Amino acid sequence: MSESLYEGVLADAYALAVFKGLRRLQQATEVHAKRLARYGGLTPLQLLILRIMAGRGELTASHLAREVSLTQASLSGVLDRLEQRGLLIRRRDERDRRKHWLVLTAAGSEALAVAPSLLPEHVLARFAALPEWERHSLLAALLRAAELFDTPEDDEEEDL
C-alpha cells in the first residue's frame, strides 16, 4: 500500500472514530437537554447563560455571545425568552446607548437554585472520581476538539 493511500485510510479511520464519538456525545446531550426542559423548564443554553450571569454579575450581550459561542443575533432570541420569563433584564449603558448590560434578576437566581445541573449527576460523579491529571487532560482535549471544529472564518474574525 502506498504511503499516501495508507495516510488516506488512516485519516478516514480517525474521521469515523471522531464522528462516532461526537455522535455519542450529541445523543447524550440531547437526552439530558430533554430532561432539563422537563424538570427545570430551561434549555441547556438558557441554563448556561443564567449560570454565567450568576458568576459575573453584569455582562454585555456581545461578551455573553462570545462566552456561549453564539452570534449576537442568535443570542438575542434566547435573551428575549429569558427576559419574558423575568429571569434577566437588559439595560442600556448610560454612556453608550448602543451597549446593553444583562443583569440576572432575583427570579433568575431562584430559578438557578432549583435548576438541575448542566451535566447529568452520574457524569459529574464519574468526572470527580478521575485523577486530577485526567480531568485536566479530558477538559483540555474537549476544548481543543472544539477549537479544531472552528471554521477558518471564525479564526479570521478573532484576528480582527
C-alpha positions, 0 to 999 in steps of 0.5 A: 500500500502506498504511503499516501493511500495508507495516510488516506485510510488512516485519516478516514479511520480517525474521521469515523472514530471522531464522528462516532464519538461526537455522535455519542456525545450529541445523543447524550446531550440531547437526552439530558437537554430533554430532561432539563426542559422537563424538570427545570423548564430551561434549555441547556443554553438558557441554563448556561447563560443564567449560570454565567450571569450568576458568576459575573454579575453584569455582562454585555450581550456581545461578551455573553455571545462570545462566552456561549459561542453564539452570534449576537443575533442568535443570542438575542432570541434566547435573551428575549425568552429569558427576559419574558420569563423575568429571569434577566433584564437588559439595560442600556449603558448610560454612556453608550446607548448602543451597549446593553448590560444583562443583569440576572434578576432575583427570579433568575437566581431562584430559578438557578437554585432549583435548576438541575445541573448542566451535566447529568449527576452520574457524569459529574460523579464519574468526572470527580472520581478521575485523577486530577491529571485526567480531568485536566487532560479530558477538559483540555482535549474537549476544548481543543476538539472544539477549537479544531471544529472552528471554521477558518472564518471564525479564526479570521474574525478573532484576528480582527 
